[in-house]
Amino acid sequence: MQSLPGPEGTVVPVVHDSRKPRHAKTGTRADLDFDKERPVVLLMGGTGLALLGVGAMLCLISAVP
C-alpha cells in the first residue's frame, strides 16, 4: 500500500471516517503514515492465521473416527 497509484504530488484522502465525513482530510502521499497502522495489521493478521490453524487442527481431529 506504500505505492499508491498516481504521480507524485497527487492529493489523496489521508484520513476518512465514513461516520464523520467532516473530519476527512486530504494530503499528498508523503503525508500517509503507515508506521502507526503496521502493528495493528500484523497483530490482526497473526491472530487470524493462528485461528485458521486452530480451525484446521479441529477439523483434522474431528475427521478421525
C-alpha positions in Angstrom: 0.0 0.0 0.0 3.0 2.3 0.2 3.0 2.9 -3.6 -0.4 4.4 -4.4 -1.5 4.9 -8.0 -0.9 8.3 -9.5 2.1 10.6 -10.0 4.0 12.2 -7.1 2.1 15.1 -5.5 -1.3 13.6 -6.2 -3.8 14.6 -3.5 -5.3 11.6 -1.8 -7.6 11.1 1.2 -5.3 10.7 4.2 -7.9 10.3 6.9 -11.5 9.4 6.2 -14.2 8.4 8.7 -17.5 7.5 7.0 -19.3 8.1 10.2 -17.9 11.7 10.4 -17.2 12.9 6.9 -16.5 16.4 8.0 -13.3 15.1 9.8 -11.9 13.9 6.4 -8.5 15.3 5.5 -6.6 15.3 2.3 -2.9 15.5 1.6 -0.1 14.1 -0.6 1.2 10.5 -0.5 4.1 11.7 1.7 1.5 12.6 4.4 0.4 9.0 4.8 1.8 7.4 8.0 1.9 3.6 7.8 4.0 3.2 10.9 1.0 3.6 13.2 -1.1 1.0 11.4 1.5 -1.7 10.8 1.5 -3.2 14.3 -2.3 -3.4 14.3 -2.3 -5.1 10.9 0.4 -7.6 12.0 -1.5 -8.4 15.2 -4.8 -9.0 13.4 -3.1 -11.0 10.6 -1.2 -13.1 13.1 -4.3 -13.7 15.2 -6.2 -14.7 12.0 -3.5 -17.1 10.9 -3.4 -18.7 14.4 -7.2 -19.1 14.5 -7.1 -20.6 11.0 -4.5 -23.1 12.2 -6.6 -24.0 15.2 -9.7 -24.5 13.0 -7.8 -26.7 10.6 -6.5 -28.8 13.5 -10.0 -29.2 14.9 -11.2 -30.3 11.5 -8.5 -32.9 11.3 -9.1 -34.1 14.8 -12.9 -34.4 14.3 -12.4 -36.2 11.0 -10.5 -39.1 12.6 -13.0 -41.7 13.8 
